Amino acid sequence: MVSKFSAAGVRAIFAGHYHRNAGGHFEEMELVVTSAMGAVMRDPLTGVTGRSGYRVVDVEETELKHRFVEIEGDEARKKKDEQ
């Protein structure tokens, strides 16, 4: 399927709800997976648990940019309350 997308000129595929951020490339096409908003799981390769958040995508005529924005969780709120 990704071969057909690439042949059709698709520049990026965005998906979500994988419980961690992930991604890669196929030919010139970028594959981007954004974590779920709730239970973010530990990365099995790094052992690091991700953060909840959302992805902002800016689409222009010739350029596509995206970034992941973390949402402060309960731990960050507790630290702020203690200060």
C-alpha positions as MATLAB code, in Angstrom:
seq = 'MVSKFSAAGVRAIFAGHYHRNAGGHFEEMELVVTSAMGAVMRDPLTGVTGRSGYRVVDVEETELKHRFVEIEGDEARKKKDEQ';
ca = [
       0.000    0.000    0.000;
       2.794    2.458    0.829;
       4.247    1.815   -2.640;
       0.967    3.014   -4.166;
       0.918    6.099   -1.932;
       4.506    6.916   -2.884;
       3.803    6.437   -6.600;
       0.818    8.794   -6.273;
       3.024   11.548   -4.825;
       1.911   11.297   -1.190;
       4.548   13.113    0.891;
       3.559   11.924    4.370;
       1.290    9.523    6.204;
       0.131   10.419    9.722;
      -1.360    7.875   12.098;
      -2.056    7.752   15.797;
      -3.081    5.838   18.895;
       0.002    3.642   18.953;
       0.719    4.495   22.635;
       4.139    5.883   21.689;
       5.610    8.168   19.034;
       7.180    6.393   16.087;
       8.030    6.988   12.459;
      10.234    6.325    9.519;
      10.613    6.859    5.805;
       9.674    4.943    2.682;
      11.436    6.308   -0.374;
      10.685   10.069   -0.169;
       7.564    9.648    1.992;
       7.623   10.244    5.759;
       5.618    7.999    8.082;
       4.630    9.652   11.387;
       2.845    7.968   14.292;
       1.683   10.067   17.244;
       1.127    8.578   20.681;
      -2.252    8.225   22.339;
      -3.360   11.034   24.651;
      -3.859    8.774   27.662;
      -1.654    5.798   28.437;
       1.709    6.315   26.768;
       3.796    3.155   26.934;
       7.510    2.538   27.480;
       9.662    2.278   24.356;
      10.965   -1.311   24.270;
      14.291   -0.240   22.707;
      15.156    2.696   24.968;
      13.135    1.881   28.093;
      11.905    5.478   28.141;
       8.224    6.199   28.755;
       6.879    8.874   26.427;
       4.705   11.847   27.300;
       1.105   12.565   26.357;
       0.644   15.214   23.737;
      -0.523   16.089   20.262;
       1.071   16.788   16.897;
       0.826   20.118   15.059;
       1.150   19.864   11.273;
       1.804   22.871    9.029;
       1.105   22.191    5.360;
       2.373   24.556    2.682;
       2.402   24.240   -1.102;
       5.915   22.758   -1.209;
       6.712   22.058    2.437;
       5.308   20.048    5.311;
       6.460   20.578    8.914;
       5.275   18.883   12.085;
       6.123   18.901   15.762;
       4.988   17.024   18.845;
       3.674   19.168   21.707;
       3.794   17.566   25.145;
       0.944   18.033   27.593;
       1.874   18.443   31.231;
       0.759   15.434   33.233;
      -0.135   14.947   36.877;
       3.534   14.879   37.989;
       4.239   18.325   36.519;
       1.061   19.729   38.065;
       2.004   18.307   41.489;
       5.462   19.897   41.280;
       3.943   23.277   40.419;
       1.495   22.969   43.326;
       4.375   22.238   45.729;
       6.270   25.405   44.736;
];
